[in-house]
Amino acid sequence: MRRKQGNSHLDQRHIVMLENAFYMCNPPERVAREVVQLTPVQSFIQHLLHDVLMKRTLDKVIKLLRKLHWEDKAVYDYLVVSFTEIWEIRFGNIPFIAALVYDLQRYHPEFTMVVVDQVMEDVRVGMEVSSGPIAS
C-alpha cells in the first residue's frame, strides 16, 4: 500500500485518507498512559470541584469541604493543589472556586493565603515565561 501510494500522484486529501486507513489497521506502538490512583478523599475532592460545583450547590460544597480533615497534611496539600491548578477546572467554575476560597477564609485563613500566593506566583511566572501552565 505504501509503494502504491508513493508511485501514484494523489491529491493531498487522498494521501491523508490512505494514511489514516493504514494507521487504523496498523497502529503505531506507543506506551500506555500511566493512570494516577487517587485516594478516596482525593477522589471525593475531585468529584466536588469538577462534578458537583455550580452556583446552586456552592453552599453544599462549602459545608462538605469544611468537614474534611484539614489537619491531615496529605488532605491539606491536595486541597492546595486542587485549588491552585485551576486549569484543570472548567472555565465556568473559576468564579465558584474563587467564592469557595473566599468562604473558606473565615475557617482556614492560612489556606487562603497559600492559594492566593501560589496563584499570584503562577501568574507572575507565566507572564515571564509565557509557556503555559506552570507545574509547581
N, C-alpha and C positions, 0 to 999 in steps of 0.2 A: 504494500500500500504506500509505503514511504517512497519507493522507487517510482511508482506510478505518479505520485504527487510531484516528485521532482522533475519527471520527464514532461509532464503536460503543463501547458500555460493556463493556469486557472485564475479566476477572479479572486480578489482578497477574501470575499465572503465565503467562497467555496473552500479556500485553503483553511480558513478558521473552522468551517463546518467539519472538514476532514480531520483536523487536529482534535477537535472536540470529540468526534466519534472514536478516534484512536485512543485518546486518554480515558474515554468511558469504558472501552474494552480492556485496556491495559493501563490501569492507574499506576503512577509512579510510586515507588516505595517511599514512605515517609514515617517519621517517628510518631508514635501515638502521643496525643497530648496528655500531660500529667494532670490528673484530677486532684484538686486540693480537697482533702477531707476536713470538714468543719465539725467542731464540737456541737452538741445540741444547743448550747447557749448562743454560739456564733450563728448557727442556722436560724435561731429564733430572732436574733437581732437583724439578720439579713431579711428575714420574712417581714419584720415590722417596717423596715426602712424601704424595702423595694416593693412589697405587695400591699401592705395594709395602709401605709401612709397616704392620706389625702386630706382635703380640707375638713370633711365632716368627721374624720377619725383622729384628728390631731390630739384631742384630749385623751382618748383611749390609749394612743401610743405613748403619750407622756406618762400616764399612770403605769403602763407596763414597763417602760424604761426605768422609772423610779423604783420599781420593785426588784430590779436586778441587783446582784451582789456587787456593788460598786467598790467594796473593799478588796475584792479579788483582783490581783494585778492583771491576770490574763483577760478578764472581762473588761476591766477599765481600758487596757491597751487596745483591745479590739473595738471598743466603742470609739476611742480616739481615732483609730484608723478608719472606721466606717464613716465618721463624720468629716474627716479631712480629705479622704479620697472621693471627692464629690463627683468626679467624672464617671463614677460607676452608678450614680443615681440618675433617674430620668430627669431631664431638664425641667419639666414642670413641677417637680418635687423640691427643687432647690429652695424656694421660699419657705416651704414647710420644714425643711431641715434647719433653716435659719430660725424659724419660730421655735423649733424644739430646743435649739441651743439657747435661745433667749429664755425659754421657760425653765430649762434645767439650771440656769444660772442661779436661781434662788436656792437650790438644793445642793449644787455642786459647783461653786464658783471657780475652783481650780480647773475643772474640766472645761469650762467656757473659755478661760484664759488660754489653756493649751490649744484648744481648737482654733480660736481666733488667731493666736500667734502662728500656728502652723499654716493656716490658710493664707495669712498675710505673707509669710515667708515663701510659700509656694508661688504666690502672685509675683513677688519681687524677683525670685529666681527665674520664673517663667518669662518675665519681661527682659531679664538679662540674657537668658539663653535662647528663648523663643523656639524651643524644640518640642513642645507638647507638655503633657502632664509629667510632673516630677515625682518619682517614686521615692518616698522617704523611708 
